[in-house]
Amino acid sequence: MIELRRLTKRYGAVRAVDDLTVTVRPARITGLIGPNGAGKTTTLRMILGLTAPTSGTATTAGRRYADLPSPMRQVGALLDPRAAHDGRRAGDHLLCLARSNGLPRWRVDEALRLVGLEQMAGRHIRVLSAGMRRRLGIAATLLGDPEVLIYDDVIGGLDAAGVAWLRSLLRRLADQGRTVLVTGHLMGEMARIADQFVVLDRGRLVADSSAEELSRRGVRQRALIRCDDHRFFADRLTAAGARVRQGTGRTLVVSGMDGADIHGLATAYGVRLHELTPQRPSLEDVLLELVQDGANGDLAAGRAA
């Protein structure tokens, strides 16, 4: 397991991570999500010993990363797929990592096979596409056959076929009993990938729930509306206690207020409604609401299009 206990990182007056307590368990894919600046990457860096916490602890299998006897055999991590020498060949890059960590040569061939890059072993890294670089980075995490895998912005650089491949790979790894922790910005894909979600906003924990638990939140009332002045009405709805975000086009997605109350509020303010459609949120919708509760998602703060 990965265990975070009251983990905190301050940069001056800013708390990038604030008193975070979470347990990331084996045999599942845990998605660490949140808006930009939520503290996701800082959290991963503290788990991996790259950033020292101001207070609290981050341990893997009960130890700090720096105290693990053979880190690559216990933890595989990818924070930046560009962190590989462009002048090296893909296979040589993995071979250097394997030799420096006491791993056998055959693990290089196995890792390349697992990510579908067998034919690219002799290619220089500089000619690889963004998706291939990400696959090469994932191959490096698998060299030591570790029980814990950590990936930052896991979907970035992959096309649709690559995302489907990654989803299958991560599921297979979790089904083998490994602990898999991933971050990502595409809520739709994260909803398809993860079993458990740890949601951060400005460094603080917003939710730590399974996909099933979050889906149950979707039974609450929610509506899609179109109206003449959607910015004005978004402010009125928010002031009345509803949660509002921008939908596609010029629509608003409103939760926490039933249709009759929405209609009554529109009438009171002279707003003409063109559509008022009750909806049941998907898991993606619930995740979007959670990560958009902060300043970067609130329509009332001026983010309406």
C-alpha positions as CSV (number, residue, x, y, z in Angstrom):
1,M,0.0,0.0,0.0
2,I,0.9,3.7,-0.4
3,E,0.0,5.5,2.9
4,L,-0.1,9.2,3.3
5,R,-0.5,10.5,6.8
6,R,-1.2,14.2,7.4
7,L,1.1,14.9,4.4
8,T,1.7,18.7,4.0
9,K,3.9,20.7,1.7
10,R,4.1,24.5,2.1
11,Y,5.8,26.9,-0.3
12,G,5.9,30.1,1.8
13,A,2.3,31.0,2.5
14,V,0.9,28.5,-0.1
15,R,-0.1,25.0,1.0
16,A,0.4,22.9,-2.1
17,V,-0.7,19.8,-0.2
18,D,-2.6,20.3,3.0
19,D,-2.9,17.7,5.8
20,L,-3.6,14.8,3.3
21,T,-4.4,11.4,4.7
22,V,-5.1,8.7,2.2
23,T,-4.4,4.9,1.7
24,V,-3.9,3.7,-1.8
25,R,-4.6,0.0,-1.8
26,P,-3.5,-3.0,-4.0
27,A,-5.6,-4.7,-6.7
28,R,-7.3,-1.6,-7.9
29,I,-6.6,1.5,-10.0
30,T,-6.7,4.7,-7.9
31,G,-7.2,8.0,-9.8
32,L,-5.7,11.1,-8.2
33,I,-7.6,13.9,-9.7
34,G,-8.3,17.6,-9.3
35,P,-8.0,20.9,-11.1
36,N,-4.7,22.4,-12.1
37,G,-2.8,23.4,-8.9
38,A,-4.7,20.9,-6.8
39,G,-1.4,19.3,-5.5
40,K,-1.5,16.1,-7.5
41,T,2.1,16.1,-8.9
42,T,3.5,17.5,-5.6
43,T,1.9,14.5,-3.8
44,L,3.5,12.1,-6.2
45,R,6.9,13.8,-5.8
46,M,6.6,13.4,-2.1
47,I,5.7,9.7,-2.4
48,L,8.8,9.2,-4.5
49,G,11.2,11.3,-2.3
50,L,11.7,14.0,-4.9
51,T,10.1,16.6,-2.8
52,A,10.5,16.8,1.0
53,P,7.3,17.2,2.9
54,T,6.9,20.1,5.3
55,S,5.2,17.7,7.7
56,G,3.6,14.3,7.7
57,T,4.7,11.1,6.0
58,A,4.4,9.2,2.7
59,T,5.3,5.5,2.7
60,T,5.2,2.6,0.3
61,A,5.0,-0.9,1.9
62,G,5.6,0.8,5.2
63,R,8.8,2.6,4.2
64,R,9.9,5.9,2.8
65,Y,10.9,5.6,-0.8
66,A,14.5,6.5,0.1
67,D,14.6,3.5,2.5
68,L,13.4,0.9,0.0
69,P,16.2,-1.7,-0.5
70,S,15.6,-2.0,-4.3
71,P,13.3,0.8,-5.4
72,M,12.9,-0.2,-9.1
73,R,11.8,-3.7,-8.0
74,Q,9.2,-2.3,-5.7
75,V,8.0,0.9,-7.3
76,G,7.7,1.9,-11.0
77,A,7.0,5.5,-11.6
78,L,6.6,7.8,-14.6
79,L,6.3,11.5,-14.0
80,D,7.7,12.9,-17.3
81,P,8.1,10.7,-20.4
82,R,10.4,13.3,-21.9
83,A,13.0,12.6,-19.3
84,A,15.0,10.3,-21.5
85,H,18.2,11.1,-23.5
86,D,17.1,11.8,-27.1
87,G,20.4,10.5,-28.5
88,R,19.9,7.0,-27.1
89,R,18.1,4.1,-28.7
90,A,14.9,3.0,-27.0
91,G,16.4,-0.4,-26.1
92,D,19.6,1.1,-24.8
93,H,17.7,3.5,-22.6
94,L,16.0,0.6,-20.9
95,L,19.2,-1.5,-20.8
96,C,21.0,1.3,-18.9
97,L,18.2,1.4,-16.3
98,A,18.2,-2.3,-16.0
99,R,22.0,-2.6,-15.5
100,S,22.2,0.2,-13.0
101,N,19.5,-1.5,-10.9
102,G,20.8,-5.0,-11.1
103,L,18.1,-6.3,-13.4
104,P,18.6,-9.0,-16.1
105,R,18.8,-8.2,-19.8
106,W,15.7,-10.2,-20.6
107,R,13.6,-7.8,-18.6
108,V,14.3,-5.2,-21.3
109,D,12.9,-7.4,-24.0
110,E,9.9,-8.3,-21.8
111,A,9.1,-4.6,-21.0
112,L,9.3,-3.7,-24.7
113,R,6.9,-6.5,-25.5
114,L,4.5,-5.5,-22.8
115,V,4.1,-2.0,-24.3
116,G,4.2,-3.0,-27.9
117,L,7.6,-1.5,-28.8
118,E,9.6,-4.6,-29.8
119,Q,10.1,-3.2,-33.3
120,M,11.3,0.2,-31.9
121,A,14.1,-1.0,-29.7
122,G,16.8,0.2,-32.3
123,R,15.1,3.6,-32.9
124,H,16.6,6.8,-31.4
125,I,14.3,8.3,-28.8
126,R,14.3,11.6,-30.7
127,V,12.3,10.1,-33.6
128,L,9.6,8.5,-31.4
129,S,6.2,10.1,-31.3
130,A,4.7,11.5,-28.0
131,G,2.7,8.3,-27.7
132,M,5.7,6.0,-28.2
133,R,7.7,8.0,-25.7
134,R,5.0,7.5,-23.2
135,R,5.0,3.8,-23.9
136,L,8.7,3.7,-23.5
137,G,8.4,5.5,-20.1
138,I,5.8,2.9,-19.1
139,A,8.2,0.1,-20.2
140,A,10.8,1.6,-17.8
141,T,8.4,1.4,-14.9
142,L,7.8,-2.3,-15.6
143,L,11.5,-3.3,-15.8
144,G,11.7,-4.4,-12.1
145,D,8.3,-6.1,-12.1
146,P,7.2,-3.9,-9.2
147,E,4.2,-4.2,-7.0
148,V,3.5,-0.5,-7.0
149,L,3.0,1.6,-10.2
150,I,2.7,5.4,-10.2
151,Y,1.8,7.4,-13.4
152,D,1.4,11.2,-13.7
153,D,-0.9,12.5,-16.5
154,V,-1.2,9.0,-17.7
155,I,-3.3,9.6,-20.8
156,G,-1.3,12.6,-22.2
157,G,0.2,12.0,-25.7
158,L,-1.9,8.9,-26.5
159,D,-4.3,8.6,-29.3
160,A,-7.6,6.8,-29.0
161,A,-6.1,3.4,-29.7
162,G,-3.3,4.1,-27.2
163,V,-5.8,5.1,-24.5
164,A,-7.7,1.8,-25.0
165,W,-4.4,-0.1,-24.8
166,L,-3.4,1.7,-21.7
167,R,-6.7,1.1,-20.0
168,S,-6.3,-2.7,-20.7
169,L,-2.7,-2.7,-19.4
170,L,-3.6,-0.9,-16.2
171,R,-6.5,-3.2,-15.6
172,R,-4.3,-6.3,-16.1
173,L,-1.7,-4.9,-13.7
174,A,-4.3,-4.1,-11.0
175,D,-5.9,-7.6,-11.5
176,Q,-2.5,-9.1,-10.7
177,G,-2.8,-7.5,-7.3
178,R,-0.5,-4.5,-7.9
179,T,-1.2,-1.0,-6.4
180,V,-1.8,1.4,-9.4
181,L,-1.9,5.2,-8.8
182,V,-2.6,7.5,-11.7
183,T,-3.4,11.1,-12.4
184,G,-5.1,12.6,-15.4
185,H,-7.0,15.6,-16.7
186,L,-9.5,14.0,-18.9
187,M,-12.4,13.1,-16.6
188,G,-14.2,10.9,-19.2
189,E,-11.1,8.7,-19.5
190,M,-10.3,8.7,-15.8
191,A,-13.9,7.6,-15.2
192,R,-13.3,4.6,-17.4
193,I,-9.9,3.7,-16.0
194,A,-10.1,4.0,-12.2
195,D,-11.9,2.0,-9.5
196,Q,-11.1,4.5,-6.7
197,F,-10.9,8.2,-6.8
198,V,-8.9,10.6,-4.6
199,V,-10.1,14.1,-5.4
200,L,-8.0,17.1,-4.4
201,D,-8.7,20.8,-4.5
202,R,-6.1,23.4,-3.5
203,G,-4.1,20.7,-1.7
204,R,-7.0,19.5,0.4
205,L,-8.9,16.2,0.2
206,V,-12.4,16.6,-1.4
207,A,-13.3,13.0,-1.8
208,D,-11.8,9.5,-1.3
209,S,-14.5,7.2,-2.8
210,S,-14.9,4.2,-5.0
211,A,-16.4,4.6,-8.5
212,E,-19.5,2.8,-7.2
213,E,-19.9,5.2,-4.3
214,L,-19.5,8.2,-6.6
215,S,-22.0,6.8,-9.1
216,R,-24.6,6.7,-6.3
217,R,-24.2,10.5,-5.9
218,G,-25.5,10.7,-9.4
219,V,-29.1,9.9,-8.2
220,R,-29.5,13.5,-6.9
221,Q,-31.6,15.9,-9.0
222,R,-29.9,17.5,-11.9
223,A,-31.1,19.5,-15.0
224,L,-29.9,20.8,-18.3
225,I,-31.2,24.2,-19.2
226,R,-31.0,26.7,-22.0
227,C,-32.0,30.3,-21.5
228,D,-31.5,33.8,-22.9
229,D,-28.9,35.1,-20.4
230,H,-27.1,32.1,-19.1
231,R,-24.4,34.1,-17.3
232,F,-26.9,36.2,-15.4
233,F,-29.1,33.1,-14.6
234,A,-26.0,31.1,-13.5
235,D,-25.3,33.8,-10.9
236,R,-28.9,33.7,-9.7
237,L,-28.9,29.9,-9.4
238,T,-25.7,29.9,-7.5
239,A,-26.9,32.5,-5.1
240,A,-30.0,30.4,-4.5
241,G,-27.8,27.4,-3.5
242,A,-27.6,25.4,-6.7
243,R,-24.4,24.0,-8.2
244,V,-23.9,25.3,-11.7
245,R,-21.4,24.5,-14.5
246,Q,-21.2,25.2,-18.2
247,G,-22.5,22.5,-20.4
248,T,-22.0,22.1,-24.2
249,G,-22.8,25.2,-26.3
250,R,-24.7,27.7,-24.2
251,T,-26.3,25.3,-21.8
252,L,-26.1,25.2,-18.0
253,V,-25.9,22.0,-15.9
254,V,-27.6,22.5,-12.6
255,S,-27.7,20.2,-9.6
256,G,-29.1,20.6,-6.1
257,M,-32.3,22.2,-7.3
258,D,-35.4,20.6,-8.8
259,G,-37.1,21.6,-12.0
260,A,-40.0,23.4,-10.4
261,D,-37.6,25.6,-8.3
262,I,-35.5,26.3,-11.4
263,H,-38.6,27.4,-13.3
264,G,-39.8,29.5,-10.4
265,L,-36.5,31.3,-10.1
266,A,-36.4,31.9,-13.9
267,T,-39.9,33.4,-13.7
268,A,-39.0,35.6,-10.7
269,Y,-36.0,37.1,-12.6
270,G,-37.7,37.3,-16.0
271,V,-35.4,34.8,-17.6
272,R,-36.9,32.9,-20.5
273,L,-36.1,29.2,-20.5
274,H,-35.8,27.4,-23.8
275,E,-35.1,24.0,-22.3
276,L,-35.3,22.4,-18.9
277,T,-34.4,18.7,-19.0
278,P,-34.0,16.5,-15.9
279,Q,-30.9,14.3,-16.1
280,R,-29.1,11.6,-14.2
281,P,-25.4,12.4,-13.9
282,S,-22.8,9.9,-15.2
283,L,-19.6,9.1,-13.2
284,E,-17.8,11.6,-15.4
285,D,-20.3,14.3,-14.5
286,V,-19.9,13.6,-10.8
287,L,-16.1,13.8,-11.1
288,L,-16.4,17.1,-13.1
289,E,-18.6,18.6,-10.4
290,L,-16.1,17.6,-7.7
291,V,-13.1,19.1,-9.4
292,Q,-15.0,22.2,-10.5
293,D,-16.2,23.1,-7.1
294,G,-13.0,25.3,-6.7
295,A,-12.3,28.6,-8.3
296,N,-11.4,27.2,-11.7
297,G,-14.8,25.7,-12.3
298,D,-17.3,28.0,-10.8
299,L,-19.5,29.8,-13.3
300,A,-20.3,32.5,-10.8
301,A,-16.6,33.3,-10.7
302,G,-16.8,34.4,-14.4
303,R,-15.8,31.2,-16.2
304,A,-19.0,31.0,-18.3
305,A,-18.4,31.0,-22.1
